[in-house]
C-alpha cells in the first residue's frame, strides 16, 4: 500500500508533529487537522466571504499605492531613488555611447529631446501628481548626471 504525502504534511512529520497537534508560535497558534490528508486548501477571501478575483486585486492596487505614499518620508525616499536613478541612466548612456564614439550625436539629441519633452509635460499640468514629480526628479538626476560627465571630460 503506497501513501502520498503533500509538502505541508511532510514538513509537519519532519519536525515530529502529527496531524491534530497544536503548534504554538509566540502569540498565535494553529491547529493542524486531519480533514484533508492529501493537501491543504488556501483561499483569499473578500469582506463578503466570496473568493477574490484577479480583477478585484488589480482594482485595489491604485488605492493601496495612494495610501502607501501618504507618508512624507516615503515620498522623499522614492523622490531620492528616482533622482539617483536618473543620474545612473545618464552615466550609463554617456559611458556606452561616449566610449564607442558611434552614434553619440544621435544619443545626445535624443537625450535633449526627452528632457525637453518631460519639462514641457511637467510644467503644462495644472496639478503636480506624485508620479509626475517622480518623473521630474528622474529628469533632474539625468540632467545632473550629464553635466557631471561633461565636467569629467573637460578636466
Residue pairs with C-beta under 8 A, 6 or more apart in sequence:
4 38
5 13
6 38
6 39
6 40
8 39
8 40
9 19
9 37
12 18
12 19
12 21
12 32
17 23
17 32
19 32
19 33
19 34
19 37
20 31
20 32
20 33
20 34
21 32
22 29
22 30
22 31
23 29
23 30
23 31
23 32
43 51
44 51
44 52
45 51
45 52
46 52
46 56
68 74
69 75
69 78
69 130
75 130
78 134
79 133
79 134
79 137
80 137
82 134
82 135
82 137
82 138
82 141
83 137
83 138
83 140
83 141
83 144
84 141
85 138
85 141
86 137
86 138
86 139
86 140
86 141
86 142
86 143
86 144
86 145
87 141
87 142
87 144
87 145
87 148
88 141
88 145
89 138
89 141
89 142
89 145
90 111
90 141
90 142
90 143
90 144
90 145
90 146
90 149
91 145
91 148
91 149
93 107
93 111
94 145
94 146
94 149
95 149
97 103
97 104
97 107
97 108
98 104
98 149
98 153
111 142
111 146
115 139
115 142
115 143
118 135
118 136
118 138
118 139
119 139
121 132
121 135
122 128
122 132
122 135
122 136
122 139
125 132
128 136
